[in-house]
Amino acid sequence: FSDYGDGQLTFDNFLDLFSVFSEGAPRDVKAAYAFKIYDFDNDGWLGRQDIGCTVRCLTGEDHLTQREIDDVTNKVLEESDLDGDGRLSFVEFEHVISRAPDFINTFHIRI
């Protein structure tokens, strides 16, 4: 999320990041940042590994077996991978978000 991709946030980067989590931020901006957050390997796609990492982060490290994580990952790809390439593009991710009415209401931080 830094300007230079080095992991060092400037104050402006920090403000931009937090503005995305405000209740008034537009859906498309929230979707773009969510995609960046879930793209752990920064390759511009949400692949199996990214989805698995997301599942682990959301459920806790020791709550699911690897097989359960793989099952969730397979189900996500089965339902969301529209072109069948084994990964989600930003467009496919946006399609998923558009079907999730709670996304806009839950992707925020109240201060």
MARGU-721286 format. One record per residue (C-alpha): residue number from 0; residue in three letters; y, z, x. Coordinates in nm, 2 decimals. Each point is the difference from the previous one (the first is absolute). Layout:
! MARGU-721286
R  num  residu       y       z       x
R  NUM     ALA       Y       Z       X
...
//
This chain:
! MARGU-721286
R  num  residu       y       z       x
R    0     PHE    0.00    0.00    0.00
R    1     SER    0.22   -0.01    0.30
R    2     ASP    0.22   -0.29    0.08
R    3     TYR   -0.18   -0.08    0.32
R    4     GLY   -0.36    0.09   -0.11
R    5     ASP   -0.02    0.27    0.27
R    6     GLY   -0.05    0.29   -0.24
R    7     GLN    0.34    0.14    0.08
R    8     LEU    0.22    0.04   -0.32
R    9     THR    0.37   -0.02    0.02
R   10     PHE    0.20    0.20   -0.25
R   11     ASP    0.06   -0.32   -0.20
R   12     ASN   -0.38   -0.07    0.00
R   13     PHE   -0.06    0.35   -0.12
R   14     LEU    0.26   -0.04   -0.28
R   15     ASP   -0.15   -0.34   -0.10
R   16     LEU   -0.35    0.15   -0.02
R   17     PHE    0.11    0.29   -0.22
R   18     SER    0.21   -0.22   -0.22
R   19     VAL   -0.33   -0.19   -0.09
R   20     PHE   -0.14    0.33   -0.12
R   21     SER    0.29    0.06   -0.24
R   22     GLU   -0.07   -0.03   -0.37
R   23     GLY    0.26   -0.28   -0.03
R   24     ALA   -0.14   -0.23    0.27
R   25     PRO   -0.12   -0.33   -0.15
R   26     ARG   -0.37   -0.07   -0.04
R   27     ASP   -0.01   -0.29    0.25
R   28     VAL    0.16    0.21    0.27
R   29     LYS   -0.25    0.28   -0.07
R   30     ALA   -0.29   -0.25    0.01
R   31     ALA    0.11   -0.14    0.33
R   32     TYR    0.02    0.34    0.16
R   33     ALA   -0.33    0.11   -0.16
R   34     PHE   -0.17   -0.31    0.15
R   35     LYS    0.14    0.09    0.35
R   36     ILE   -0.12    0.35   -0.04
R   37     TYR   -0.36   -0.10   -0.09
R   38     ASP   -0.01   -0.28    0.27
R   39     PHE   -0.11    0.24    0.27
R   40     ASP   -0.07   -0.27    0.26
R   41     ASN    0.33   -0.18   -0.07
R   42     ASP   -0.17   -0.34   -0.03
R   43     GLY    0.17   -0.10   -0.33
R   44     TRP   -0.31    0.04   -0.20
R   45     LEU   -0.19    0.29   -0.17
R   46     GLY   -0.35   -0.04    0.14
R   47     ARG   -0.31    0.21   -0.04
R   48     GLN    0.11    0.24    0.28
R   49     ASP    0.35    0.05   -0.16
R   50     ILE   -0.15    0.06   -0.34
R   51     GLY   -0.25    0.25    0.15
R   52     CYS    0.27    0.18    0.18
R   53     THR    0.21    0.02   -0.32
R   54     VAL   -0.30    0.14   -0.19
R   55     ARG   -0.05    0.26    0.28
R   56     CYS    0.37    0.10   -0.01
R   57     LEU    0.00    0.03   -0.38
R   58     THR   -0.32    0.20   -0.02
R   59     GLY    0.00    0.20    0.32
R   60     GLU   -0.21   -0.05    0.30
R   61     ASP   -0.32    0.18   -0.11
R   62     HIS   -0.01   -0.05   -0.37
R   63     LEU   -0.18   -0.34   -0.01
R   64     THR   -0.29   -0.14    0.20
R   65     GLN    0.04   -0.32    0.18
R   66     ARG   -0.22   -0.17   -0.26
R   67     GLU    0.23    0.12   -0.28
R   68     ILE    0.30   -0.12    0.19
R   69     ASP   -0.17   -0.34    0.05
R   70     ASP   -0.08   -0.01   -0.37
R   71     VAL    0.36    0.07   -0.10
R   72     THR    0.12   -0.26    0.26
R   73     ASN   -0.24   -0.26   -0.14
R   74     LYS    0.11    0.07   -0.36
R   75     VAL    0.37   -0.03    0.10
R   76     LEU   -0.07   -0.34    0.16
R   77     GLU   -0.22   -0.11   -0.28
R   78     GLU    0.27    0.06   -0.26
R   79     SER    0.31   -0.09    0.21
R   80     ASP   -0.09   -0.27    0.26
R   81     LEU    0.09   -0.31   -0.21
R   82     ASP   -0.08   -0.26    0.27
R   83     GLY   -0.32    0.16    0.12
R   84     ASP    0.10    0.03    0.37
R   85     GLY   -0.10    0.36    0.03
R   86     ARG    0.35    0.14    0.03
R   87     LEU    0.31    0.04   -0.21
R   88     SER    0.32   -0.20    0.06
R   89     PHE    0.33    0.14   -0.11
R   90     VAL   -0.01   -0.23   -0.30
R   91     GLU   -0.34    0.14   -0.10
R   92     PHE    0.13    0.36    0.06
R   93     GLU    0.30   -0.07   -0.22
R   94     HIS   -0.23   -0.13   -0.28
R   95     VAL   -0.19    0.33    0.02
R   96     ILE    0.32    0.20   -0.01
R   97     SER    0.12   -0.20   -0.30
R   98     ARG   -0.31    0.12   -0.19
R   99     ALA    0.07    0.36    0.09
R  100     PRO    0.28    0.13   -0.22
R  101     ASP   -0.01    0.34    0.17
R  102     PHE    0.09   -0.14    0.34
R  103     ILE    0.37    0.00   -0.04
R  104     ASN    0.00    0.36   -0.13
R  105     THR   -0.23    0.14    0.26
R  106     PHE    0.13   -0.17    0.31
R  107     HIS    0.29    0.23    0.05
R  108     ILE    0.10    0.33    0.16
R  109     ARG    0.21    0.25   -0.20
R  110     ILE    0.24    0.19    0.22
//
